[in-house]
Amino acid sequence: MIDWRGAALGAWRGTRGGPTVTYALIAACCLLFVLSPVSGLSPGHGTGDELLAAQGAYFRRWGVVPAELMNGDPRALLTPLTALFVHGSWLHLLGNMLFLYVFGAMAEERMGPVEFCLFYLGTGYLALLGYAVAHADSEQTLVGASGAISAVLGAFLFLFPRSRVTSLFPFLFFLPLRFPAWIVLIFWFTLQWMAARAAGAGPGVAYLAHVVGFSVGFLYAWGRFRGGDRVKAPAAATEGETQP
């Protein structure tokens, strides 16, 4: 559940033009998805089996195939970057963009636009590479911005640990409750870690990429900002769910 007013205030607080990189990343992901065969909106991709073939080719071309990446295919070396802008469904896209909008705005404000852009792309690459290393023989295609967004969550945990987060927990009957960010994000990370241990390399959510991304993001923020000021007082409310 989103506290939209709090999210908007957090996004614009202290910036003149808003979180431009966050908005640009969201716009790029949405535009590329709409133009892709996955959205089903372009008649040029055909229908039925033709559309399914186009979707498979699209994922294969721009997504990460661990076996190809680990075999040193030069073309595959770029796929951990291109895969950050590819999503498998409308739900996949909207879920990731929601997390990026809410948590990315404040992280970008703290880091600055250039550093945040490099942070997002670099940690996203490492998250997908980490998954590929762990599943080096897998032919399954990996796509999505979840690894990079998980890194944003990790950085957010260090930078804004006491920011109030409105969340829905199934075991609390989905009541909208407000908690400090450190409680929600550590709980989220624990769920991802447990799911990663149980998951294999087959189709489904790449939980290991979430774990790697979150860890790298937190460590980066710790190394980069540990000597500076951190936001310890409650900040504008943001949002948290079970996974990006």
PLY file of the C-alpha trace (Angstrom):
ply
format ascii 1.0
element vertex 244
property float x
property float y
property float z
element edge 243
property int vertex1
property int vertex2
end_header
0.00 0.00 0.00
1.29 3.44 -0.95
1.16 6.64 1.03
1.09 8.71 -2.16
1.32 12.09 -0.46
4.32 10.99 1.60
5.94 9.40 -1.44
5.49 12.55 -3.50
6.95 14.72 -0.74
9.90 12.36 -0.39
10.45 12.39 -4.14
10.54 16.16 -4.44
12.00 17.17 -1.07
15.25 19.05 -1.46
15.41 18.83 -5.26
14.73 21.43 -7.91
13.79 19.27 -10.84
12.70 16.18 -8.96
14.52 12.84 -9.10
15.26 13.06 -12.82
17.24 9.83 -13.12
14.56 7.84 -11.30
11.90 9.25 -13.60
14.06 8.66 -16.68
14.64 5.01 -15.73
10.93 4.48 -15.16
10.07 6.15 -18.47
12.66 4.08 -20.36
11.45 0.78 -18.87
7.80 1.60 -19.60
8.45 2.80 -23.15
10.58 -0.21 -24.05
7.99 -2.56 -22.59
5.13 -0.98 -24.54
7.13 -1.26 -27.77
8.20 -4.84 -27.06
6.31 -7.98 -28.09
5.70 -8.74 -24.40
3.13 -5.97 -24.03
0.98 -7.38 -26.82
0.12 -3.85 -27.95
2.00 -3.77 -31.26
0.27 -5.60 -34.13
3.60 -5.85 -35.90
4.62 -8.71 -33.61
1.75 -10.88 -34.74
-0.57 -13.03 -32.67
-0.71 -16.55 -31.28
2.37 -18.67 -31.94
4.01 -15.87 -33.89
3.73 -13.54 -30.91
5.08 -16.19 -28.53
8.05 -16.75 -30.83
8.72 -13.01 -30.96
8.59 -12.80 -27.17
11.01 -15.71 -26.79
13.44 -14.16 -29.25
13.16 -10.81 -27.47
14.02 -12.31 -24.09
16.86 -14.32 -25.57
18.39 -11.32 -27.29
18.23 -8.80 -24.46
18.03 -10.96 -21.34
20.78 -12.75 -19.42
21.38 -16.40 -20.28
23.82 -17.55 -17.57
25.39 -20.32 -19.67
26.20 -17.88 -22.48
27.50 -15.22 -20.11
29.76 -17.67 -18.27
31.08 -19.06 -21.55
32.50 -15.65 -22.36
30.25 -14.79 -25.30
31.17 -11.12 -26.04
27.58 -10.20 -26.87
26.38 -11.71 -23.61
28.65 -9.40 -21.58
26.23 -6.53 -22.18
23.07 -8.44 -21.31
23.22 -7.76 -17.53
22.71 -4.10 -18.51
20.10 -4.56 -21.23
18.15 -7.02 -19.07
17.53 -4.24 -16.53
15.16 -2.64 -19.04
13.30 -5.82 -20.03
10.28 -7.13 -18.13
8.29 -10.32 -18.47
4.76 -9.03 -17.92
2.69 -5.98 -17.04
2.67 -7.06 -13.39
6.44 -7.51 -13.38
6.92 -4.04 -14.86
4.46 -2.21 -12.61
5.72 -3.86 -9.42
9.33 -2.95 -10.17
8.53 0.60 -11.24
6.48 1.18 -8.11
9.41 0.24 -5.90
11.81 2.31 -7.99
9.57 5.38 -7.81
9.10 5.24 -4.05
12.57 4.23 -2.86
14.66 5.55 -5.74
13.64 9.17 -5.33
15.11 9.59 -1.84
18.21 7.54 -2.69
18.85 9.70 -5.74
18.40 12.83 -3.64
21.08 11.62 -1.23
23.55 10.40 -3.88
22.95 12.94 -6.62
21.76 12.08 -10.14
25.06 11.03 -11.73
26.18 8.84 -8.84
22.71 7.32 -8.51
22.61 6.45 -12.22
26.02 4.75 -12.05
25.02 3.05 -8.80
21.79 1.71 -10.30
23.41 0.35 -13.46
26.50 -1.00 -11.69
24.71 -2.79 -8.87
22.08 -4.09 -11.28
24.83 -5.59 -13.42
26.48 -7.20 -10.40
23.18 -8.62 -9.14
22.45 -10.38 -12.43
26.08 -11.45 -12.78
25.95 -12.95 -9.29
22.91 -15.00 -10.24
24.61 -16.13 -13.45
27.73 -17.25 -11.57
25.62 -19.31 -9.16
23.69 -20.91 -12.05
26.42 -21.05 -14.66
24.85 -23.93 -16.62
21.35 -22.49 -16.77
19.75 -21.77 -20.15
16.85 -19.91 -18.55
16.65 -16.25 -19.51
16.83 -13.68 -16.71
15.19 -10.26 -17.17
14.01 -7.38 -15.03
15.20 -4.48 -12.92
14.70 -6.32 -9.61
18.42 -6.70 -8.91
19.10 -2.98 -9.32
15.99 -2.02 -7.35
17.01 -4.42 -4.58
20.31 -2.52 -4.43
18.33 0.70 -4.04
16.50 -0.91 -1.12
19.80 -1.92 0.46
21.16 1.61 0.15
17.89 2.99 1.50
18.22 0.78 4.57
21.58 2.34 5.42
20.71 5.91 4.47
17.18 6.17 5.89
16.85 3.41 8.53
14.17 5.20 10.54
12.07 6.49 7.69
8.47 5.40 8.24
7.26 2.72 5.84
3.61 1.78 5.30
3.37 -1.96 4.62
0.88 -4.79 4.36
1.78 -8.06 6.07
-0.28 -11.19 5.27
0.10 -12.63 8.77
-1.32 -9.38 10.19
-4.44 -9.67 8.03
-3.09 -7.14 5.47
-3.61 -4.23 7.83
-1.74 -1.09 6.65
0.81 -0.55 9.42
3.71 1.88 9.68
7.15 0.64 10.72
10.69 2.01 10.59
12.35 1.17 7.27
14.95 -1.03 8.94
12.27 -3.43 10.20
10.48 -3.73 6.86
13.59 -3.99 4.71
15.35 -6.51 6.94
12.16 -8.57 6.97
12.00 -8.31 3.16
15.66 -9.31 2.80
15.16 -12.32 5.07
12.27 -13.52 2.91
14.39 -13.16 -0.24
17.30 -15.02 1.34
15.07 -17.89 2.46
13.41 -18.07 -0.96
16.81 -18.00 -2.71
17.97 -21.00 -0.68
14.89 -22.96 -1.70
14.79 -21.87 -5.35
16.60 -23.48 -8.24
17.66 -22.18 -11.64
14.33 -22.86 -13.32
11.59 -20.43 -14.32
10.33 -18.12 -11.60
11.60 -15.26 -9.48
15.39 -14.87 -9.33
15.55 -14.37 -5.57
19.32 -14.73 -5.52
19.63 -11.63 -7.72
17.56 -9.77 -5.10
19.87 -10.94 -2.32
23.03 -10.01 -4.22
21.64 -6.64 -5.26
20.45 -5.73 -1.78
23.78 -6.74 -0.22
25.85 -4.82 -2.77
23.63 -1.76 -2.41
23.89 -1.75 1.37
27.66 -2.26 1.31
28.09 0.54 -1.21
26.07 2.97 0.90
27.97 1.88 4.02
31.34 2.43 2.36
30.35 5.65 0.63
28.34 7.42 3.33
29.39 5.94 6.67
31.47 9.01 7.46
28.72 11.45 6.56
25.29 12.34 7.85
22.52 9.76 7.84
18.82 10.48 8.13
18.00 9.18 11.61
14.80 11.11 12.25
11.59 9.75 10.70
11.31 10.98 7.11
8.36 11.15 4.75
6.53 7.84 4.54
7.35 5.43 1.75
6.14 1.99 0.83
7.27 -1.58 1.17
5.92 -4.91 -0.03
7.11 -8.48 -0.15
9.38 -8.22 -3.20
10.20 -5.98 -6.18
0 1
1 2
2 3
3 4
4 5
5 6
6 7
7 8
8 9
9 10
10 11
11 12
12 13
13 14
14 15
15 16
16 17
17 18
18 19
19 20
20 21
21 22
22 23
23 24
24 25
25 26
26 27
27 28
28 29
29 30
30 31
31 32
32 33
33 34
34 35
35 36
36 37
37 38
38 39
39 40
40 41
41 42
42 43
43 44
44 45
45 46
46 47
47 48
48 49
49 50
50 51
51 52
52 53
53 54
54 55
55 56
56 57
57 58
58 59
59 60
60 61
61 62
62 63
63 64
64 65
65 66
66 67
67 68
68 69
69 70
70 71
71 72
72 73
73 74
74 75
75 76
76 77
77 78
78 79
79 80
80 81
81 82
82 83
83 84
84 85
85 86
86 87
87 88
88 89
89 90
90 91
91 92
92 93
93 94
94 95
95 96
96 97
97 98
98 99
99 100
100 101
101 102
102 103
103 104
104 105
105 106
106 107
107 108
108 109
109 110
110 111
111 112
112 113
113 114
114 115
115 116
116 117
117 118
118 119
119 120
120 121
121 122
122 123
123 124
124 125
125 126
126 127
127 128
128 129
129 130
130 131
131 132
132 133
133 134
134 135
135 136
136 137
137 138
138 139
139 140
140 141
141 142
142 143
143 144
144 145
145 146
146 147
147 148
148 149
149 150
150 151
151 152
152 153
153 154
154 155
155 156
156 157
157 158
158 159
159 160
160 161
161 162
162 163
163 164
164 165
165 166
166 167
167 168
168 169
169 170
170 171
171 172
172 173
173 174
174 175
175 176
176 177
177 178
178 179
179 180
180 181
181 182
182 183
183 184
184 185
185 186
186 187
187 188
188 189
189 190
190 191
191 192
192 193
193 194
194 195
195 196
196 197
197 198
198 199
199 200
200 201
201 202
202 203
203 204
204 205
205 206
206 207
207 208
208 209
209 210
210 211
211 212
212 213
213 214
214 215
215 216
216 217
217 218
218 219
219 220
220 221
221 222
222 223
223 224
224 225
225 226
226 227
227 228
228 229
229 230
230 231
231 232
232 233
233 234
234 235
235 236
236 237
237 238
238 239
239 240
240 241
241 242
242 243
